[in-house]
Amino acid sequence: MFHPALWMLMRLQWRGGLRQFRKSVMSTRGIIHLGFVVAMMAYGIASMYFAGKAISLAPQISDSLGQLQNDLPAVALFLFTAYVLLFSTGDATVCFTPGEIAFLFPAPVSRKQLLSYKLLKSLFGVFGFSAMMTLFTSRSIGMALPRMLSIAMTLSFLQLLTMNVAFARQVMQAKIHQSIRIVLGAVIGIGLLLAVAQILATTTTLDLADYAKAIQRSPVALWLLWPFRIFVQAFNAERLLTYLPSASIVLFIDICLLTLAYRLDALSLEAALASSEKMAARMKNMQAKGVWHTFASADSSIAGRRIPQLPFLAGIGPVVWQQMTTTFRSSSKLLVVIAGAVSIAAWIVYAVSHKGGASSHMNGSIAGVAAMGYMSFLICLTMQNEIERVGFLKSLPIATISIVIGELLGFVVLLSFVQSLFFAGLAWCFPALAIWLLSAIVLLLPVNFVLFAVDKVVFYVYPTRLAKGAPGDFQKSGKQMIFMMMKLLMLGAAISVVAISALPGALILQSPLVAIASAVIVLVIECSVLALLLVLAFDRFDSGTATAS
Amino acid sequence: MIRVDNYEKTYRTTVAVRGLSFEVASGAVLGVVGPNGAGKTTTMRALAGIIPPSSGRLSIAGFDVVQDPIAAKGELAFIPDEPQLFDVLTVWEHLEFTASVYRIADYTAEANRLLEQFELNDKRDTIAQELSRGMRQKVAICCGYLHQPRAIIFDEPLTGLDPRGIRTLKASIKERAASGAAVMVSSHLLDLIDDLCSHLLILHKGKCLFQGTIAEAKSHLQSVGPDATLEDIFFRYTETSPTTGD
């Protein structure tokens, strides 16, 4: 039986969320933040709607996308399931908030009641998320509700599967559990290898649509994906008649997993406490230091990852050394992401350029440059600026200009180096464009500096710290959106001025040297102005004005 | 009231607590002291039913924590070192929820009395997110006291409290003990233990070095003399022989 206090807790939390919402819209600032959130959501929905309309007018693209729409979600579900079965600990599904631990764990509430509370609470989240997804992706109003239910059932499947894996880990002996994982890993691995071999044997291009067709031609891939196609059929169904059979099977699978979770009866408070503490520590790390520190290793083995001491260079050297050592030790995932981004960029270049035609090399190069630019942008935006670190930096006997440049230089040089290699690779592949691509390498350092400097200036002027969002507190997301817009506008202005300065050289004189030289001059001026702004902003930085975001 | 028999807790190869046995009678206040990693919090969490013992028996008011956890938890209040509340709930809603989870039908008068005692009356409609650490601690204590527990466990209770808050908490602990509750307090503040506790339990590396009254602790250690403070006793036990203490 569900403990009445747990109902009450959920009701109180909802009421608290609404109270926060009401409080938020009471101020002008709150209304502006809400306006931003609503505007961005409307923009998202409208762009999805119009993109859908535009695609439906182009039958060739529409057919390819239709094929992908069936295959990609099934592949994604298969990969997720394989990951959960083979590697996941299931920590996230059995973790509780610190408040829940403090009040519910020592309280007279049974294990099954706690499990029901956990499941019910996440079900509300699942339905909320599914409604949002339906809003973004639904093509017909009539099938909106069935589609939402399908998405909710699919998300519940993923959650229940992960939870059961976590419980199985608790009830089984470690050796048996490990053996099962090895056997499963072998079966899935062999299946995957065979499927990949069959797909590669029947594809000649790197188009996603061709892959989709190759998946259809591979019996092993079809066999591996078969269970997951039922889920896809349910949320892609356009008529109730095709929806009901697949939705019923999905519901049945969910019920089986739910029954298994209760049967295993393994919500050990000790394991849940350990998972929750681990997740809380990760969140704390992420809020303080950024996304890349989320999975930072806590043991001393990372001390082995060293970078050599750098020369003093007016104080820039130690600042860069400290920051990059921290990055290599606790944000090694960042390096994996950079390597992944380069691979994806290479694949995009190949996919765009292999089609042939007069402009294919040019298009491939542009796609590669754009992908590299996006990588810098993404990494820069996910770097959480640490307020406490500014206090530490201010206490150093180093000139402000050295500190602010040192803070940027490590990442700027790292990304520019990776991108230089990529551009050199492009130049080797497309000799006709080599002069342009190799000249562009000169721009990488100042462009990356501008990107990171804009982010830092905004942070020093409006210091924000990531805070745990309370339900109903949209101010957090609204504020983030405003800061993001501010950064985008500044960056847009800076890059536009550089592009305009390079146009005469590129279009009128057709001279890469003149175009790049003009761009470099403008970039150097921009970098100098930004360095000055950074110094001013750093000197007047006051962590007391920091806001939660 | 609180009884621990031969309790052991191991994590893979690490032994957190070994062969611990003690009892806290009704009306007694047991101070649990020990260096970091001694096993204090592990023992308290096990008594609160949060982590299971590897072996041994733990009971609260006669109810076995493992066999009959709901009944045992119903008689207990566990106030952890870090006051963790529900961010968007008000102070009063925390009490309302606590009353519901411990199935207290008529709690309003007692809740009001506790808010008055801990000077939280003007904060009753404030959400937890906006409270200082000390106030959050006071809310956690009020919630712990609301169901009139027969056993109370405090893990580092004074952290973040202001001088008045400390005085109020000390008085309330004495009051609860006087009315028959068994109280366990873990702290690194030896003055607090000296001032508040009738009994002492010294843990070191998961083993019990001493248990008994504070007077007994002093008489055990002839070398420290009659004027020895609890600090002298603590260092004598934890930095010399691990078993006899002298």
Interface residues (C-beta under 8 A of the other chain):
Chain A: H3 P4 A5 L6 M8 L9 L12 Q13 R15 G16 G17 R19 Q20 T97 P98 G99 E100 I101 A102 F103 L104 F105 P106 A107 P108 V109 S110 S268 L269 E270 L273 K468 A470 P471 G472
Chain B: R45 A48 G49 I50 I51 P52 P69 I70 A71 K73 G74 L76 A77 F78 P80 E82 P83 Q84 L85 F86 D87 V88 L89 T90 E93 H94 E96 F97 T98 S100 V101 Y102 R103 I127 A128 Q129 A140 C143
